[in-house]
Amino acid sequence: MHINEIQANVKNIKKQIEKGNPFGERVTLVAATKMQSAEAINAAIQAGVDAVAENKAQEYRDKNALLLPCERHFIGHLQTNKVKYLVGGVSLFHSCDRDDLAQEIAKQSVKKGIVSNVLVQINIGDESTKGGYAYTEAENAVERLSKIDGINVQGLMAMLPDTDEEATLRSLAKKMRTLFDTLRVKYPQMQHLSMGMSGDYALCIEEGSNMIRVGSTLFGVRNYTNA
C-alpha cells in the first residue's frame, strides 16, 4: 500500500474515534505492524498513531532502530526466553497471558531497574486457540500479578472471537467492560481496556474499549507469501 494511502487510513480512523467511547474516555490507536516495512510504519507514525506494536520479538529487534519516535507496544504471544529483548524498549505489553510470563517480565525489569507496564489478557470467548486467563480466573490473576515487583498491571486485553454474530460480540465486549470497571475499583492504576482489531474495533469502542489494535485497516491486507 502506498504511503499516502496509509496516512489517509490513519487520519480516517483518528476521525472515527475522536469522540472517544461512551464512558467519556479517549481511544488510543495502536498500529499493529506485523510484517510491515519500517517505511510503512513510519508513515503511520507521521500520520498520528498513538503507538506501534509488534507481534514477534524478532521483528521488534529488526525494525526498532529504524522507526521514528513513537510509543512501542508488544501485542503478540510471547515466549519467556524472548522477554529480555523487549524489556526497557516496550512501554506496554498487551498479552500478559500467564503467570510465568509475568514473572519473567518482572525479573528482567528489576534487572534493568525499571517497572514494565502490562495488560492482563483475558480469554473472553473461552477459545482453545487463544491464550489468556479464563474470565472466571481474571480477578485472581490481576490480584496475583499486581503484587509482583517489576510490573505494573495497567488494564486488560481481549480478542473477541472471529464471528459475524454481532449479538455474541457485543455481549462479550460488554462483559469485558464490566470486568474492567469492577477491577478498577480495587486497582485504580488500571486504565486501559485493549479490545478491538480491524474487523471489530467500532463495535468494541461502542461497548467501552479505550484502546484498539489495528493492522490491515491501516496497512492493507498482509502478504504472507514471504513469511
C-alpha positions in Angstrom: 0.0 0.0 0.0 1.2 3.5 -0.9 2.5 5.8 1.9 -0.3 8.3 1.2 -2.9 5.7 1.5 -1.6 4.5 4.9 -1.6 8.1 6.1 -5.1 8.7 4.8 -6.3 5.5 6.6 -4.7 6.6 9.9 -6.4 10.0 9.7 -9.7 8.4 8.8 -9.6 6.1 11.9 -8.5 9.0 14.1 -11.5 11.0 12.9 -13.8 8.0 13.6 -12.6 7.6 17.2 -12.1 11.3 18.1 -15.4 11.3 20.1 -14.0 8.7 22.4 -16.1 5.9 23.9 -19.5 6.1 25.7 -17.7 6.3 29.0 -16.0 9.6 28.1 -12.6 8.1 27.6 -10.2 8.9 24.8 -9.5 5.9 22.5 -5.8 5.1 21.9 -5.0 3.9 18.3 -2.3 1.3 18.3 -0.9 0.3 14.9 -0.4 -3.5 14.6 2.7 -3.5 12.5 3.3 -7.3 11.9 5.2 -7.8 8.6 5.1 -4.1 7.7 8.2 -2.3 6.5 9.8 0.5 8.5 8.8 2.9 5.8 5.1 1.9 6.1 5.3 2.1 9.9 6.9 5.5 9.9 4.2 6.8 7.6 1.6 5.7 10.2 3.6 7.3 12.9 3.8 10.6 11.0 0.1 10.5 10.4 -0.6 10.3 14.1 -1.0 6.8 15.5 -0.6 6.8 19.3 1.7 3.7 19.4 3.1 1.0 17.2 3.1 -2.7 18.2 4.8 -5.8 17.0 3.7 -9.4 17.4 7.1 -11.0 17.3 10.3 -10.2 19.3 12.5 -10.8 16.2 10.5 -8.2 14.2 10.8 -5.7 17.1 14.6 -6.2 17.2 14.9 -5.9 13.4 12.8 -2.7 13.0 13.0 -0.8 16.2 16.1 1.3 15.4 14.6 2.3 12.0 11.4 3.8 13.4 10.6 7.4 14.3 9.9 8.3 17.9 6.6 6.8 19.0 5.4 4.7 21.9 6.3 1.0 21.4 3.9 -1.8 22.5 4.0 -5.6 22.1 0.8 -7.4 21.3 1.8 -11.0 20.4 2.1 -14.2 22.3 5.5 -14.0 24.0 7.9 -16.8 24.9 9.7 -16.2 28.2 13.1 -16.6 26.5 12.4 -13.6 24.3 11.3 -11.2 27.1 14.9 -9.9 27.6 14.9 -8.4 24.1 11.8 -6.3 24.8 12.0 -5.1 28.4 13.2 -1.5 28.5 12.1 -0.7 25.0 8.4 -1.7 25.1 6.2 0.6 27.1 3.2 -1.7 27.3 2.9 -5.5 27.0 -0.7 -6.3 25.9 -0.6 -10.0 26.1 0.4 -11.0 29.6 -1.5 -14.3 29.5 0.1 -16.5 32.1 2.0 -16.3 35.4 5.4 -17.4 34.2 5.4 -14.7 31.6 4.5 -12.0 34.2 7.3 -13.3 36.4 9.9 -13.2 33.6 8.9 -9.6 32.5 9.2 -8.6 36.2 12.6 -10.3 36.6 14.1 -8.7 33.5 12.6 -5.3 34.5 14.0 -5.5 38.1 17.4 -6.4 36.5 17.2 -3.2 34.4 15.9 -1.1 37.3 12.6 -0.3 35.7 8.9 -1.2 36.0 7.2 -2.6 32.9 3.5 -1.9 32.2 1.4 -4.9 31.3 -2.2 -5.7 30.4 -3.7 -9.0 31.6 -5.0 -11.0 28.7 -8.5 -12.5 29.2 -9.7 -15.3 27.0 -13.2 -13.8 26.9 -14.6 -16.2 24.3 -13.1 -19.3 26.1 -11.4 -20.3 22.9 -8.9 -23.2 22.9 -6.9 -21.5 20.1 -6.3 -18.3 22.1 -4.2 -17.6 25.2 -5.2 -15.7 28.2 -6.7 -16.2 31.6 -10.2 -17.6 31.8 -12.9 -15.0 32.6 -13.6 -16.7 35.9 -9.9 -16.5 36.8 -9.5 -12.8 35.9 -9.8 -11.4 39.4 -7.4 -13.8 41.0 -4.9 -13.3 38.2 -5.0 -9.5 38.5 -4.6 -9.8 42.2 -1.5 -12.1 41.9 0.1 -10.1 39.2 -0.4 -6.8 41.0 1.7 -8.0 43.8 4.8 -8.7 41.7 7.6 -6.2 41.8 8.8 -5.0 38.4 5.5 -4.9 36.7 2.5 -2.6 36.8 -0.9 -4.0 35.8 -2.4 -1.2 33.7 -5.5 -2.9 32.4 -7.0 -5.8 30.5 -6.7 -7.1 26.9 -9.0 -9.3 25.0 -9.5 -10.7 21.5 -13.1 -11.3 20.5 -14.0 -14.5 18.6 -13.9 -14.4 14.8 -17.6 -14.4 14.2 -20.2 -12.4 12.3 -22.7 -12.8 15.1 -22.9 -9.2 16.4 -25.1 -10.1 19.4 -22.4 -12.5 20.6 -19.6 -10.0 20.1 -21.5 -7.2 21.9 -22.3 -9.5 24.8 -18.6 -10.5 25.2 -17.4 -6.9 24.8 -19.9 -5.7 27.4 -18.7 -8.5 29.7 -15.1 -7.3 29.3 -16.1 -3.7 30.1 -18.0 -4.8 33.2 -15.0 -6.8 34.4 -12.7 -3.8 33.7 -14.9 -1.5 35.7 -15.2 -3.9 38.6 -11.5 -4.5 38.9 -10.7 -0.8 38.5 -12.4 0.0 41.8 -9.8 -2.1 43.6 -6.9 -1.4 41.2 -7.2 2.3 40.2 -4.0 2.1 38.2 -5.8 0.1 35.6 -6.7 2.5 32.8 -6.5 0.5 29.5 -9.1 -1.8 28.1 -7.4 -3.0 24.9 -10.1 -4.6 22.8 -10.9 -4.3 19.1 -9.0 -5.0 15.9 -9.6 -4.2 12.2 -12.8 -6.2 11.9 -14.5 -5.2 15.2 -12.9 -2.0 16.6 -16.0 0.1 16.1 -18.2 -2.3 18.0 -15.7 -2.6 20.7 -15.4 1.1 21.2 -19.2 1.3 21.4 -19.1 -1.2 24.2 -16.4 0.6 26.1 -12.9 -0.2 24.7 -10.4 2.6 25.1 -7.5 1.1 23.1 -7.7 -0.6 19.7 -5.1 -2.6 17.8 -5.5 -2.0 14.1 -3.4 -3.6 11.3 -4.9 -4.3 7.9 -7.3 -1.4 8.0 -4.3 0.9 8.2 -1.8 -1.0 6.0 -3.9 -3.2 3.7 -4.1 -7.0 3.8 -0.8 -8.6 4.8 1.2 -10.5 2.2 2.1 -13.8 3.8 4.0 -15.2 0.8 7.4 -14.2 2.1 6.6 -15.0 5.8 
